[in-house]
Amino acid sequence: MVSRRLPTDAEAASLGPGMIVVECKLGEDSGQPTVELALGESALTGLLSWLEAAPPGSHLDVAL
């Protein structure tokens, strides 16, 4: 996960209230594409917990 932000006004109109936009990137290469996900607070907590629960060293070559 690279960053998180509140949705823009245009995004908020279609996403609804309480959403957070997170930017995710696979790998450290600047040429890798990024993906933005719109998540509610509880879904974001679940995603972060899942990422943190990975076994040590299992994603050393991947930057999320």
N, C-alpha and C positions, 0 to 999 in steps of 0.2 A: 504494500500500500504506500503510495507516494504522498498523497495529501487528502484532506477532506475539507468540504466547504458547504455552505448553505446554497441552495439552488438560486439561480438568477430569478428575477420576476417572471420571465417568460417560462422558465422551467417549472417554477412553483405553480403556475396556473394549470399545468397539465399533470404534475406529480401529486399535488395535494399538500396539505399541511404536515409538518413534522418530518419531512424527508431530509436526508443528508446525502450529498454527492461525494463519493470517494473515487479517487483516481488510482488505478492499479496498473502496475507495469511488470512484465515478465522479463527477468534478466537485467544485467547492468548495462548492456549495450544501448547507447542513445538511439540507435536505429530501431529498437524494438517498439512495437505499437503499444499505446496505452489504452485502457478501457475505463470508462466511467460507469459506476453503478449508483443508482439511487436507492437508498435503503432507509427504512425506518430505524429508530434508535435501537430497538431490541434486535433487529436483524444485523445491524452493525456490530452490536455487542457479541452476537453469535459468531459472526465472521472473524472478529478479532480474537475471540476465544479459540476458535478452530485453528487459526494461524499460529497462535502461541502454543497450542497443544502438540504441535508436531515434534517428533523425537529430535533431540539435539543433533545438529549436523545434517539433518535430512534435507535442508534447503540452503546449504551454504553457497550454492552456485545460482540461486534464484533470489532476486530482490523483489519483494511484493510491497 
